[in-house]
Amino acid sequence: MSPGGPEAADEDIIARVLDGDTDAFSALVRRYQRRILRLGYGFLKDVESAEDYAQDVFVKAYVGLAGFKGRSSFSTWLTRIAYNAGINAKRKAGRYEPLESEPVDTRSLSPEDAHIRAETAEALTKAMAALPEKYAVCLDLYFREGMKYEDIGAATGFPVNTIKSHVFRAKRDLREALGAGEGSV
Amino acid sequence: MTCDRFLAALDGIDNEPLPADLAIHARSCRACASESAALRAAIGLYRLPDLAGSSDITPRVTALLPFMPAPRRTVSMRDWIITGFVIVSSIVLVPLLAEFRALKAVYGSGFTLPVFLALGSLVTLYGGLFVMSHLDDFSRRLKAWQIHQHGRAA
């Protein structure tokens, strides 16, 4: 396993970058670009703009890498940079759009899975619509990115209990929707 | 545990495997196990897709990095203060040591001079490193102070 390779821990890669191995940073970009691109799309609603945004986020992270002290995971630290960049970008581009509006490729799914996915997306979109706009990103980070409450709180600055209660309600709605869907399939 | 409590707890757990008490209930209750599995599967499917139409941005980012200021390891102010404290303490305490006094009595300035030269060099090195590594910071603070003074004068 090479220290900057796909299996290397984030901390090892960061240590290499700080020791002058600039190329090692590309492993972090490859590892987290999907999340950052999706967040960018949520803020900017355009794939090309999301790519520019993701590029800016990674460059900011690179320049400020010495400021990463390991108090949170690198992914949380990077998400915080991305979230702040998104908030700034949003001032110019409009509101955060829950990610289900993104163009997704579901061709690899079976018809049944695609149906469940559509039900899930619909239930979560409804749950997000019932929230103040600023919390939509929390549900995306939880459901889409698999982040934990604490990490979402650290990345966005929202209280963990608030995030928890929104996720709780969204899950309950989702279970109800899936239960209702079972009968109709 | 009742099924109602299981489902409420299921909605409340974080993105992690079922806690032990819920897992035990799920093993003995087919309906709750199925509910939990369905929820996980649905969320798993929701996570699947990438942003369609986007490309790998790694080459774009790596092409820019050589033009950016390279990140450097930094020593925290706390570490600077602790190091300074240790150096100053050693300058104060070393002459009080019985060994130091015994050697001083035997060799006189032939012993004390090199010791104090060494300690002095250490202080100079520390001070030099501190100033050099904080030049940007000092410069920023000076500029901010000048702007503040200019604002007050105006």
Interface residues (C-beta under 8 A of the other chain):
Chain A: V17 L18 G20 T22 D23 F25 S26 V29 R30 Q33 R34 L37 R38 Y41 V47 A50 E51 A54 Q55 F58 V59 Y62 V63 G64 L65 A66 G67 E102 P103 V104 D105 T106 S108 L109 D113 I116 R117 E119 T120 A121 L124 Y142 F143 R144 E145 G146 M147 K148 Y149 K164 V167 F168 K171 R172 L174 R175 L178 G179
Chain B: L7 L10 D11 G12 D14 N15 E16 E35 A38 L39 A41 A42 I43 L45 Y46 R47 L48 P49 D50 L51 A52 G53 S54 S55 D56 I57 T58 R60 V61 T62 L64 L65 P66 M68 P69 A70 P71 R72 R73 T74
